[in-house]
Amino acid sequence: MASNLVIVESPAKAKTIEKYLGKDFHVLASYGHVRDLIPKEGAVDTENDFTMKYVMVERNQKHVQAIAKAMKKADALYLATDLDREGEAISWHVSEILKEKKLLKDKSVYRVVFHEITKKAIQQAIKEPRELSMDMVDAQQARRALDYLVGFNLSPLLWKKIRRGLSAGRVQSPALRLIVERELEIEAFKSREYWSIEAVLSAAKRPFKAKLSHFDSEKLTQFSIENTKLASEIKDQVTAVAAGKLLVKKLVKKQRKRNPAPPFTTSTLQQEAARKLGFTAKKTMQIAQQLYEGVRIGSEPVGLITYMRTDSVSLADEAVSEIRDIIMQRYGKENVPKEPLTYKTKSKNAQEAHEAIRPSSARRIPEEIKGSLTSDQNKLYLLIWKRAVACQMAHAVIDTVSADLTCGNEHIFRATGSTVNKPGFMSVYLEGKDDSKTDDDNKENLLPPMKEGELVDLLDVIPNQHFTEPPPRYGEASLVKALEEYGIGRPSTYASIISTLQNRDYVEIETKRFYPTDVGRIVNKFLTQHFTNYVDYDFTARLEDDLDAVSRGEKSWLPLMEKFWTPFKELVDDKEVSVQRSDVTQEAMDEKCPDCGKQLSIRLGRNGRFIGCTDYPECSYTRNLNEDAASAESEVVEGRQCPKCESNLIIRSGRYGKFIGCSSYPDCKHMEPLEKPKDTNVLCPECKKGTILERKSRKGKVFYSCSGYPKCKYALWNEPVNEPCPTCQWPLLTIKVTKRRGAEKVCPQQECSYITPCEGIVKKN
């Protein structure tokens, strides 16, 4: 048995490391966290210095047992979990469990960290161990305790004041606020019209365009031309004065330098993978983890990138030297700067001993190892490799030229153009941008050769109408960027923040943009009104900074916990008494109910927000939130009476759309769909009395059910055919359409496997 036991987090990493260390080392995985707070009230004892009660993570008990069994025979323990706070905490929990089992008596315990899984890095880490950092452990415990206290106190309050099953989080709630506030900005936005005037010109037989910058000697601003009439007048005046020619009054030629972006941090990797690859933050981190832990290249697994949770933009000297060699070989001497490029880390807590995300060896060229990677692994590795190489390349040189062209002395058009003189790093990698329709820096706009004093031909003057646009909704890249800028969470938590908001149904993603749900809006409204401090961006950022200070040993975690807990608990207790459910779930409207004259309000129902009468249940008036009052007025159905009480039937609006209901509601509760169901004339096989009708569900999905409902509840999703099944003799078949096989007739009975296409008969396998 090996005399040294090494503990890592994942089994993939364990296999790779054991090969590098040899027979004297046995490597086992903890499979993540081995202990967590007990999942019930009292897990954090706020009366006794925030003592935490831990329990073994059930799914990892067998792995802990394996570690304990191996420790009995080992002489030394090497804790080699990840190098962040979570990794430090996992190492501490493992050592505490082994201490409780009295398996570490008279045995050496070492903490080792490495930034990449390479043979050299692993062996070096084993030679240079350190002790566990209790400062980092305290910071992780404080974060976990804070998240627990917020969740276990705010979530029950949300159940009482809004709806059962809701939850709130210390970090997720400010992130939700970002998304909701952006949506409110968009809804409140009023578009404004403006115009620009463009000249189509020709010089040296080459067409180009210029934009009117001065009119009547005054500089034009965005809203100087606000309507079509003024735009037409300016066009006519400029055209008349120009008489088909513009004078090149001034030419300015410049060169500017563009420097490469720094190597990837966790945040910038998530942003670029979202922009360029369409990856979610969660997917990016999953694939990066695979590349870090090891991918089989040839005969053995190799860690392809450095640790992927980092705020640092530093690179090891050895890595820089290797990258510079690659640049020399592949891109030429002119693209290697005289001195290596260095970058300054913006994050307050970034440890300069850590590195940015880079290939563990730049000599592993993406094209050469592509066959050993999955498609997604290859895409992400290529992105990381290119960014790391480009960050050490020469700057790009951009030639720019601007020309002022006049007609008379009062009107000036300006044309601008740029060309890439020396691409430098741009030949390898160019950073993406959020919400930009074009990348102007990467698009060459060439102007023809011109000289000052030259006359150029004016071919046309074109007025262009524009409208201001609201701010864009957040996508994954822009949300991650905003979270980082506001100091909400830390890069290693961004993926979980986004996933949590989606899992709680507080936000939805449509066309890769975040939309708050109705429940998300209500939760955010409640928290911003009644727990203002705790969703405040500055407050959240300061708390993150305090946790960082704890991890550096600059602050103690207990005073930090006390400072947070006391006012927070007092506020929770106060709101439990002072806030009524109706205060949260209803929003007053300056509009009367058309049925009873009482006040209307925006309310939260099981399926979202709707407009309803405050006199409910005495008055049942409702309408969709986006439906105006005029269109919601009851319309009498001509020529028909209620089949139950003979009152008038009216068209009403409910939370699921329009329907026909009795005008004597609530005394008579007769209702029916607005559209009469289509009769398929297929006899119901269940009751053999009614026929199968085509109907629509509340969500608009077509289904088929018996006309005898509710007495007969027979229903099916596919269109019925008046033909018996030749296999089981069920009275009807159904038509099922798939992209792969087209239209088929299928027996709806699950135990029957009969299926037939339009031509011939085929049995299901």
PyMOL commands that set and color helices and strands:
alter all, ss='L'
color gray80, all
select helices_A, chain A and resi 11-21+58-73+85-100+119-127+134-161+172-188+228-242+266-277+281-293+317-331+333-335+366-372+375-390+424-427+440-442+476-486+491-503+518-530+532-535+537-551+557-578+581-585+629-632
alter helices_A, ss='H'
color red, helices_A
select strands_A, chain A and resi 4-8+25-29+35-37+44-45+51-52+54-56+76-79+108-111+193-203+206-215+218-219+245-258+295-297+300-302+396-407+411-422+455-467+507-510+513-516+586-592+599-605+608-613+622-624+635-641+648-654+657-662+671-673+678-683+691-696+702-706+715-716+719-721+733-738+742-746+754-757+762-763
alter strands_A, ss='S'
color yellow, strands_A
deselect
rebuild
show_as cartoon
